[in-house]
Amino acid sequence: MKDILAELEHRRTEARLGGGQKRIDAQHEKGKLTARERIELLLDEDSFEEYDMFVAHRCTDFGMEKQRPYGDGVVTGWGTINGRIVYVFSQDFTVLGGSVSATHAQKICKIMDMAVQNGAPVIGINDSGGARIQEGVDSLAGYGEVFERNVMASGVVPQISLIMGPCAGGAVYSPAMTDFIFMVKDSSYMFVTGPDVVKTVTNEVVTAEELGGATTHTRKSSVADGAFENDVEAIAEVRRLVDFLPLNNREKPPVRPFFDEPGRIEDSLDTLVPENANTPYDMKELILKVADEGDFYEIQENFAKNIITGFIRLEGQTVGVVANQPMVLAGCLDIDSSRKAARFVRFCDCFEIPLLTFVDVPGFLPGTGQEYAGVIKHGAKLLYAYAEATVPKVTVITRKAYGGAYVVMSSKHLRGDVNYAWPTSEIAVMGAKGATEIIHRGDLGDAEKTAAHTKSYEDRFANPFVAAERGFIDEVIQPRSTRRRVSRAFAALRGKKLQTPWKKHDNIPL
Ligand code: HXC
């Protein structure tokens, strides 16, 4: 028995060494942690239960039968994050470059199946040279099996991808179908075709970092939701995110102890909106002042900054926030901001996370650039997402809510539950100047008359009261009491149940 146990330990030690000390050192030299070190940091201490440690590939081509390392380039299992279960796979670049063989893919599939059956998130740590070249189509089949599971798990359990090394070719499509992608600056990249192919086909010269690094994907393409300085920071932030999320679509988001007064009054909010309607102000200030303990987890912070998306807690409960940002493009909606917010709204709706919307929107961004690129379809995504969402929806209009954008931004007309407005709100088809230029075009040459028309339009519509008269606004509230009003609104909506007609699935404009 002693020998048998010693043999087990011997095999375990060998498996834990992955591709060997030399390759581990090389991994460290690149500023990267190993697959196991990443898991250790991600999960609560001693909570990791590993599966399939001794799995080895079955390939016999190209001399592969001579190197059959334990684990086959991916470490899989489950553990806890602050006591809550998550399933994990972490690709081991030290073993055959973390490349994906049929058995490597089977290990990932096993974890995904268990996560769905047991209702727990899947966190995938990607660091791989892609399809195991020696295995050919077996490897592609493995990817296909993973893709199918990504889709089946979508909306059932949260799926989070950490990109911590290469992720190229078709391999990018597994993370692409997960809910959140986080990258590490300077040590990770994602692209469908690499710089060499790009050079051959299009003659463009571009580095891997420029083509698919963390900065590119968080600022230009919006493929990634966040970029971090190193592995440690990225993993710590994923732990923070998981704390906001429910484990699956049948559970409510977690309720955390909170140390903030739900009725906290913020006098400074009474002067947040400047006197001049065209002067910007920072909408993040409102979010931070409303959130429990000022804690805000922002998603896609560096992309389409004219809209802000992220998670806060109110009375310890997770709430998804969508807010126009007047500091950028005057807070107008455009293609990028509509896509960004629509995806966020749909994530929240999948996982029963209530939605809080702060509105200060002058309309959609005009121009051929937007129209040619399909702002009609992309803008419709956000409208669609809000309209279909059945989670509690509370909206606060702080200033402008003009035209179609007023309707889109979680208005009463899209099954908004509680719609508040600050007294500084202007709810109208458009601003007074634009309206005057259209309805009093004949008087445009007469400055005095035009000013009078503008003033009369402002007096009539540059306020929340016309909408309030019609019940489109439930209450005009004091800015300073926003946290209290919004917290109470969500508390009253905790039992909300709303059914949509049966359908196979919807057909959101894509
Ligand atoms: C088998 C691989 C591998 C792969 C790397 N290795 N990629 N083995 N299949 N895809 C092995 C290397 O042989 C090497 O083994 C070890 O991993 C480390 O690789 P290095 O090249 O030394 O590392 P580095 O210099 O850091 O370069 C990393 C890399 C490069 C840029 C990822 O390895 C590379 O270009 N690999 C091939 C990438 C690729 O073309 N993949 C297929 C893409 S198509 P030793 O024993 O020397 O340590 C694809 C399709 C998916 O993925 C489709 C899904 C539908």
Residues whose N, C-alpha, C, O or C-beta is under 5 A from the ligand:
A	BS01	HXC	L96 G97 S99 S128 G129 G130 A131 R132 I133 L140 Y143 P166 A168 G169 G170 A171
